[in-house]
Amino acid sequence: MVSRFVQENDGLAVPLPITQAAHTTASRFAQAQIDSAKAATVRLNTLAVEAVNSYCQMMGIPADLAGSDSWNPLLQTVSNVADLVLPGIGRLECRPVQPDQTACYVPPEVWDLRVGYVVVAIDEAASTARLLGFVPAIATEELPLAQLQPMETCLDHLYALQQQSDLNFSSSLNLAAENLSAAAVNLRQWLSASFEAGWLAVDDLLAPGGLSPAMDFRGVLENPVEAPTMAGEANTITVRRAKLVHLVLPVVTQQVVLVVEMQTTALQPSEIGVRVYPASGKPYLPADLELAILEPGGEVFLQAQSRQADS
């Protein structure tokens, strides 16, 4: 049975075929679940994400299935997530409904860190997925389908976020280049235990058990110290400090911890290590976060990007 909403708005919905490859992927993910109800949820979530991914490809919007939490076997089991990472934009949630439903369930765990929510009607018997519409934000578990906006509005929303993201990144690079002199940190002073304001001991910002690698340039010691120390016959001196950084994302403001470590010996050039960690109890870094090392003129010298489940 098809709901009245789906019937009345069928002309506005975007119909897409459910490919055999999508069926295969959904079945594989579902078979990894022990509980039958959880398996059904994972299957529908996967088909919804596959449909939105196909739509994004048609519209020329880059998407990263492999980098999405919905493609992570562990997160499939412990959470109810159906996100699709759009590089440079954020995570788009793809919530499935059956053709006879009049409302869509949206779990509280996906109410934040999303750039929007697309509702997809899954008809497995007909191997068809219909993109019914979208909302930019939500704060309730039950989303009436009558409140959905057309997919054209979703495209406008995503394009606007992409343009804003490009503008923010460009502005950030320009601002960083302009402020290099004012914000410069004299790492040599760190060897004398003289630290600029805001640079704290690592344990002040990160729990000792939460120091798994995130984004980094070059290698650093496994057991860092918080003040200059001498180690071994080579008289190696190592110092490590951390700083809290506020990121302005398309829909939220998030904090990360920037960690810089310097290692120097009397006979070798100094080695600098730079890493970024999640902060504020977040398990992962923001999707597609970029860490760049700039030349004095503002040119990008080294660059890294956060990967799936970076923490």
C-alpha positions in Angstrom: 0.0 0.0 0.0 1.3 3.5 -0.9 0.6 6.4 1.4 -1.5 9.3 0.3 1.4 11.7 0.6 3.5 9.5 -1.8 0.6 9.3 -4.2 -0.1 13.0 -4.2 3.6 14.0 -4.5 4.7 11.3 -6.9 5.3 13.9 -9.6 7.7 15.8 -7.3 9.6 12.8 -6.1 12.8 11.8 -7.8 12.5 8.1 -8.8 15.7 6.0 -9.1 16.3 2.3 -9.7 17.8 0.2 -7.0 20.7 -1.5 -8.8 21.8 -5.1 -8.3 25.0 -3.7 -6.8 23.1 -1.7 -4.3 21.0 -4.8 -3.3 24.2 -6.8 -3.0 25.9 -4.2 -0.7 22.8 -3.8 1.4 22.5 -7.6 1.9 26.2 -7.9 2.8 25.9 -5.2 5.4 22.7 -6.7 6.8 24.1 -10.2 7.0 26.8 -8.9 9.4 24.2 -8.1 12.0 23.1 -10.7 14.6 19.7 -9.2 15.3 17.1 -9.4 12.6 15.5 -6.0 13.3 19.0 -4.4 13.2 19.7 -6.2 9.9 16.5 -4.8 8.4 17.5 -1.3 9.5 21.0 -1.5 8.1 19.6 -2.8 4.8 17.1 0.1 4.4 19.7 2.6 5.5 22.2 1.3 2.9 19.7 1.4 0.1 18.7 5.0 1.0 22.3 6.1 1.0 23.0 4.3 -2.3 20.0 6.1 -3.8 21.1 9.6 -2.6 24.7 8.8 -3.8 23.4 8.0 -7.3 21.4 11.3 -7.3 24.5 13.3 -6.3 26.5 11.6 -9.1 23.7 12.6 -11.5 23.8 16.2 -10.2 27.6 16.5 -10.3 28.0 16.6 -6.5 31.1 14.7 -5.3 30.3 12.1 -2.6 32.4 9.8 -0.5 30.6 6.5 0.3 33.7 4.9 1.9 34.2 7.8 4.2 30.7 7.8 5.5 29.8 6.4 8.9 27.0 4.4 7.2 29.7 2.4 5.4 31.6 1.6 8.7 30.8 -1.9 9.9 31.2 -1.0 13.5 29.1 2.1 13.4 26.4 0.2 11.5 26.1 -2.1 14.5 26.3 0.4 17.4 24.3 3.2 15.8 21.4 4.0 13.4 23.2 6.1 10.9 22.6 6.7 7.2 24.9 9.5 6.3 26.6 10.3 3.0 29.8 12.4 3.1 29.9 15.3 0.6 33.5 16.5 0.5 33.8 20.2 1.3 30.2 20.4 2.3 29.5 17.9 5.2 27.3 14.9 6.0 23.9 14.5 4.3 21.6 12.1 6.2 19.6 9.8 4.0 16.6 8.4 6.0 14.5 5.5 4.5 10.8 5.1 4.8 8.4 2.4 3.5 6.0 3.5 0.7 3.0 3.3 3.1 4.6 5.6 5.8 3.4 9.2 6.4 6.3 10.1 8.7 10.0 9.4 8.9 11.9 8.4 12.0 15.1 10.4 12.6 17.2 9.1 15.6 18.5 11.8 18.0 22.1 10.6 17.3 22.0 12.2 13.9 20.4 15.5 14.8 23.7 17.4 14.7 26.7 17.6 12.4 24.4 17.2 9.4 23.9 19.6 6.5 20.5 18.2 5.7 18.1 15.3 5.7 16.8 13.5 2.6 13.9 11.1 2.9 13.9 8.1 0.6 10.9 5.8 0.0 12.2 2.3 -0.6 10.2 -0.1 -2.6 12.3 -3.3 -2.7 9.7 -5.3 -4.6 9.8 -2.8 -7.4 13.5 -2.2 -7.0 12.7 1.5 -6.9 13.8 4.3 -4.5 12.0 7.7 -4.5 13.7 10.8 -3.1 10.6 12.4 -1.5 12.3 15.6 -0.3 14.5 17.2 2.2 14.8 19.4 5.3 17.9 21.4 6.3 17.6 20.6 10.0 15.6 18.6 12.5 15.0 18.4 16.3 12.3 15.7 16.5 12.2 11.9 16.0 9.1 12.0 13.8 9.4 14.0 10.6 6.0 14.3 8.9 6.5 13.8 5.1 4.2 16.7 4.5 6.9 19.0 5.9 9.5 18.0 3.2 10.9 20.5 0.8 11.5 19.6 -2.9 14.8 18.1 -3.9 15.4 21.2 -6.0 15.6 23.1 -2.7 18.1 20.6 -1.4 20.3 21.2 -4.5 20.2 24.9 -3.9 21.0 24.4 -0.2 24.0 22.2 -1.0 25.4 24.5 -3.7 25.1 27.4 -1.3 27.0 25.5 1.3 29.7 24.5 -1.2 30.2 28.1 -2.3 30.4 29.2 1.4 32.8 26.4 2.2 35.1 27.4 -0.8 34.9 31.1 0.3 35.6 30.3 3.9 38.6 28.1 3.0 40.0 30.8 0.7 39.5 33.5 3.3 41.1 31.3 6.0 44.2 30.9 3.8 44.4 34.6 3.1 43.9 35.5 6.7 46.5 33.0 7.8 49.0 34.4 5.4 48.3 38.0 6.5 48.7 37.0 10.2 51.8 34.9 9.9 54.1 37.4 11.5 51.6 38.3 14.3 50.7 34.7 15.1 54.2 33.2 14.6 55.4 30.9 17.4 59.1 30.8 18.3 59.7 27.1 18.7 63.3 27.7 19.8 61.9 29.4 22.9 60.1 26.2 23.7 63.4 24.5 24.4 63.8 27.0 27.3 60.3 26.1 28.6 59.0 29.5 27.3 55.6 29.1 25.7 53.2 31.6 24.1 49.7 32.1 25.5 47.3 29.3 24.6 49.9 26.6 24.2 49.3 24.2 27.0 50.5 20.8 28.2 49.0 18.1 26.1 47.3 16.4 29.1 45.4 19.7 29.8 43.5 19.3 26.6 43.6 15.6 25.8 43.0 12.6 28.1 46.1 10.4 28.2 44.1 7.5 26.8 42.8 9.5 23.9 46.1 10.1 22.1 45.6 7.8 19.1 46.9 9.4 15.9 44.6 11.7 13.9 45.9 14.0 11.1 49.7 14.5 11.2 52.8 15.5 9.3 56.0 13.6 10.1 56.6 11.2 12.9 56.8 12.1 16.6 57.7 10.2 19.8 55.3 7.6 21.2 55.9 8.8 24.8 56.1 12.6 24.6 57.1 14.9 27.5 55.7 18.2 28.4 59.0 20.0 29.1 62.4 19.8 27.5 64.3 16.7 28.5 67.5 15.0 27.5 67.2 11.4 26.2 69.9 8.9 25.4 73.5 9.4 24.2 72.4 11.5 21.3 71.2 14.2 23.8 67.8 14.4 22.1 65.6 17.2 23.3 61.9 16.8 22.8 59.1 19.3 23.7 55.4 19.0 22.9 52.5 21.5 23.4 48.8 21.7 22.5 46.4 24.4 21.5 42.6 24.5 21.3 41.3 25.6 17.8 37.7 26.6 17.0 36.5 25.6 13.6 33.5 27.3 12.0 31.7 24.6 10.0 28.6 25.1 7.7 26.1 24.1 10.4 28.1 24.1 13.7 31.2 25.3 15.5 33.5 22.5 16.5 36.8 22.4 18.4 39.9 20.4 17.6 43.3 20.2 19.4 46.4 21.1 17.5 49.5 19.4 18.8 53.0 20.5 17.8 56.1 18.6 18.8 59.8 19.5 18.2 62.7 17.1 18.5 66.3 18.3 18.2 69.8 17.0 18.8 73.2 18.6 18.7 74.2 17.0 15.5 70.9 16.8 13.5 68.4 19.4 12.2 65.3 19.8 14.3 62.2 17.7 13.4 58.7 19.2 13.7 55.6 17.0 14.1 52.1 18.4 13.7 48.9 16.5 14.6 45.2 17.3 15.0 42.9 15.5 17.5 39.1 15.7 18.2 38.2 17.7 21.2 35.1 18.2 23.4 34.4 14.5 23.7 33.9 14.1 20.0 35.0 10.7 18.7 36.0 11.9 15.2 37.4 14.8 13.4 35.0 16.8 11.2 34.6 15.2 7.7 37.2 16.4 5.2 39.0 18.7 7.6 42.2 19.9 5.9 45.5 20.6 7.7 47.9 22.8 5.7 51.5 23.9 6.3 52.0 27.3 4.6 55.1 28.9 3.2 56.0 32.4 4.4 54.2 33.8 1.3 51.0 31.8 2.0 51.6 29.0 -0.5 50.6 25.5 0.7 53.7 23.5 1.4 52.1 20.3 2.9 48.5 19.3 3.2 46.6 16.4 4.8 42.8 15.6 5.0 40.9 13.7 7.7 39.9 10.2 6.7 37.1 7.9 7.8 36.9 7.5 11.6 40.0 9.7 12.2 40.3 10.1 16.0 
